[in-house]
């Protein structure tokens, strides 16, 4: 299997921890489908698209190997792993067991003074959707949800959810972006905070269930709207 030409990816810029930035950019590209399942990509080609050398790309890809997102092909590159519909259904099922009840319980513990920061994180998601930045959207979404779950003070829960979210594939985001519906979906994060800030645990839990339903349904490219 020969390495495949890499789609256009945004440069990662100059950051202190280059390997981490590359890893998260590649993770977002895999989740969104920019890097296609079953395809082998070479580190030099990826590095050229990101504006970096091949070495940190290989290091970042090896991190993604540990998470099961890619498989190494010696002397060729890395193949993006494929997820079956059953796999994605099972991932969503586990998330539904964890995230909605956790968000319900968090309503009583998030300090009021923290809401401006949380609103800013939610707005980052909306801003990314409005400018058509899918990779930025996924990164901002990741930060928002893990920050919110961090109020549980349960690092094991946060790590599990982070892993589940990283394995999820959202191949329907591009059609949503092109149709203008991604901005409306992004607004769900502000709606979730409305329930939390209003002290409505039941509303927050139901919104979180609907949100995960969107991830598995219309965001994932499945037929219809699962939310």
N, C-alpha and C positions, 0 to 999 in steps of 0.2 A: 504494500500500500504506500503510494507516494504522498509526500506532504502536499497539501492543497494551498493555493494562494489565499492570503488572509484578507478578510473584508476590511474596509476602512475603519480604523479604531482611533479614538482621540488620544493625543499625547497625554502622558500622565503628569507632565510638568516637573518642576524641581521640588522634591519633598525630602525631608530629612531621612525617612525610612523608605528608601526606594523599593526594596523588595516587597514591603507590605503594600505599597501603592500599586505596584505591578500586579501582585496577587489579587487585590480587590478589583482592579480593572478587568483582569481576565475572568475572575469569578462572575462579575456582572455580565460580561460578554457571553459567558456560557449560559447563565440563567436566562438571559434575554433571547438567546438563540442566534446572536451575531456570530458566535463560534458554533458551528453546527455539530450535532450529535453524530458520532461515527466517522467524523473527518479527522485526519491527521494534520496537525499544524507544526511547522518547524519553528524553533526558538529564534533563529535569525530573522525569519519573515515577520514574526510577531514583534520582535524588537524593533524592526524597521518601522512598523506601523505605530508603535508607541514612542518612538524617538529615543530608544535606549539600546544598549548592547545586548547580545544574546545571553551573556552570562547571568545577569539578574533575572531574565525571563525564565531560564532553565531552573534557577533556584525557586522562583515563585511557582512554576509548574510542579516542581517536586512537592511543594506544600499542598497543592491541589490534588496530587496523587494520593496523599494521605487521607484526604476527604472524599476520595472516590469519584471526583469530578473528571479526572483524566487518567489515561493509562499510557505509560511510556512505551515508545517504539524505538529501540536502539538505532542510532544513526539516521533516524528519520524525523522524530519529533514526538508529539503527544497527541493521542486520540481522545476526543471528547466522548465520554461514556454516554450511552443511551439509557433512557428511563422508560419503562413500559407504562401504559395507562394505569395498570394495577399498582405499580410502584408509586405513581403520583397520587393515586387515590389513598394509598396507605399512609403516605407522608401527610396528606391533608387530614386524615382521620386522627393521627397522633397529635397534630397541631391543635385540632379541635378539642382534644382531651385536656390539653395543657393551657393554651393561651386565653380562651374566653373566661374560664373560672379564675385565672390569675388576674386578668384585668379587672374582673368584678371585685376581687379582694383588694386591689390597689386603690380603688376609689377612696377608701377611708384613710390612706396613708400618704398620698402625694401632697407635699406642702404647697400651699397656695402660691408662695413666692417662686416656685419652680415652674409655674405655668407659662410665663413669658418665654423661657428657654424651650419648653416643649412646643409651644406655638411656633417658635422659630424653626425648629426641626421639621414640624409638619409643613411649614411654608416652603422649606427647602425642597420638599417632594413636589409641591404644586409648581414651584418655579422651574424645576427640572422638566416637568411635563409640559409647561407652557413654552419652553424653548426647544422642545423636541429632543431632549438629551436622555435617551433610554438608560445608558449606563449610569448617568448621574442620578436618575430616578431610582434605580435599584439600590444604589449605594445609600442615598438619602433615606429610602424606605427601611433599609437594613438598620441604619443608625437610629432612626426614630423608634422602631419596635424594640430593639434591644435596650435602648435607654429607658423606655417605658417599663419593660419587664425587669430592669435592674432594680426598680423600687421594691421588688420582692425580696431583695437581699439574699437571693438563692442563686449562686453562681453556677451551680449544676443545671438548674432549670434554664438559665440564660444560654449556657453552652449547648444544651440539647436543642433548644429552639433555633439557635444560630446555625447549627449543623443541618437541621431539618429545612430551614429556609434556604440554605446554600445548595441543597440537593434538588430543590424544587425548580422546575423549568417553566418559564413564562413566555412561551413562544407566541402568544397572542398579543403581546404588548405593541408590536409594530402596527398591526391593523388598528388597534385602539388609538394609537398616536395619530395615524393617518386620518381616522374618522373624527378626531377631536374629542373622543370619549375618555381619553386617558386623563385629561385635566379634571373631568367630573369624578373619575375614580380616585384621583389624588385628593380631592376634597373630603373623602371619607375620613382622612386622618384628623382633620379639624372637627368633623362631626363626632368622632370618637372622643376627642378632648372636650367637646361640649358636654357630653354625658358625664365624663369624669369630673369636670370642673363644677357641674351642677349637682354632684353628689348622687348620681343615679346609677348604682351598680348594675341593675337589671338592664338598663338601656345600653350601658357600656358593653356588657357581656353579649347582648344580642347583636350589637353593631360589629363586634369582633367576630362573631360567627358568620355574619353576612360577608365581612371582609375576606375571611378565609375561603368562603364559598366563591367569591369573585376570583381569588387566586387560582383555585382549582378549575373554575369554569371559564368565564369569559377572558380572564387574563392569560390563561394557559392555552387558549386557542381551541378549547373544547366547544362542541356545538351548544349553542344556547347560552343562557345566563344562569349560572348556578346560584346566584345570590338573590 
